[in-house]
Amino acid sequence: MTSWLLLAEAGAPEGGLFDLDATLPLMVIQVVLLTFILNGLFFRPIGKTVEDREGYISTSRADAKQKLAQVERLEAQLTEQLRGARQQSQQLITEAEQEVDRLYREALAMAQAEANTVREKSRQEIEIQKAAATQSLQVEADRLSNLIVDRLLASR
Amino acid sequence: MVSLSFPFHIAELEVGQHLYWQIGHLNLHGQVFISSWVVIGALLTLIVLGTRKMERDPKGVQNLLEFLWDYIRDLAREQIGEKAYRDWLPFIGTLFLFIFVCNWGGALVPWKLVKLPSGELGAPTADINTTVAMALLVSLSYFYAGLSRKGLRYFEYYVEPTPIMLPFKIIEDFTKPLSLSFRLFGNILADELVVGVLAFLVPVIVPLPAMFLGLFTSAIQALIFATLAANYIGEAVHEEHH
């Protein structure tokens, strides 16, 4: 390698700061080649990854927004339904209460009516017995008074 | 060709010495090709390592490469515009990465360990041929971009606001590549010379601030070259809305 370099150096011209030579076109070719190599190895694959990711993020974000809106709608719907169900249950409760009240009153009325009838019956019975007793007493009283009168009359 | 040497030979400084290779009757600056192949090899190794198994959740080298790609894409998109930047992204990115690794490789790699028979290894961009080559490529590409997108209407650009601008725009076509090449060449060569002279005078510690400054400015030069290249291309494909 060194000898080849020395050989190459053998017919070398004087150097200088602004020494433009065949390095120029070869450098141009080198940079152009490098552009194509970097494009294939770096810009295209990394570009694809970054842009895929950006697309994925934006679609996921759009998806997530949509899902969020859907969830909110469902939530509103369910609260609505819940409210309706509660109202309905309230209604049923009041109806049941009223029903119970009515039944109670009916039973009470019925019992009272029955009690009244029984009382009436026994009062009547008592009346009858009283009447019978009064009658028998009257008869006894009559008899006794007749007896008294007889005795009185008899003793004179 | 200048050569200074101290009495007890701590360091030498020479400018303009090249390692000549000959192909036929053409001369090449061998040292430029050797150092550029080394830095390109390092760059390609990094890229191959980073793109081997691409994951949706990047980490390590892939993360770094994606960050670079994003950075270059923003640069190209801002200068060239949404419609055409995709086609020119690889070229602008290559310019940026190549100049960046050349400059930093020239500053950080211990080239002096390899002794060449003539001249020495350094940053490939410290050679006028490299920078002029890239500047000419930029010139060609903005012409190509303008002509391929607009056809012969591209030449309306020369008389755009008023026809008085014509001579200035023609001169611009020469000054653009000239300034691009000399800006980069001058910055990198000057940094090498400053560090060389400082090391020649006080070899330890003192050159360090200049070396750090050199890293910073050479990175910025890579960015400037790529941005200007993108700007010229963007200007060429730009549709005027009046």
Interface residues (C-beta under 8 A of the other chain):
Chain A: T2 L5 L6 A8 E9 G11 A12 P13 E14 G15 G16 L17 F18 D19 L20 D21 A22 T23 L24 P25 L26 M27 V28 Q30 V31 V32 L34 T35 F36 I37 L38 N39 L41 F42 F43 P45 I46 G47 T49 V50 R53 Y56
Chain B: M1 V15 G16 Q17 H18 L19 Y20 W21 Q22 I23 L26 N27 L28 H29 G30 V32 F33 S36 I40 L44 I47 V48 T51 M54 R56 P58 Q62 L65 E66 W69 D70 R73 L89 P90 F91 G93 T94 L95 L97 F98 L116 P117 S118 G119 D127 I128 N129 T130 V132 A133 M134 L136 L137 L189
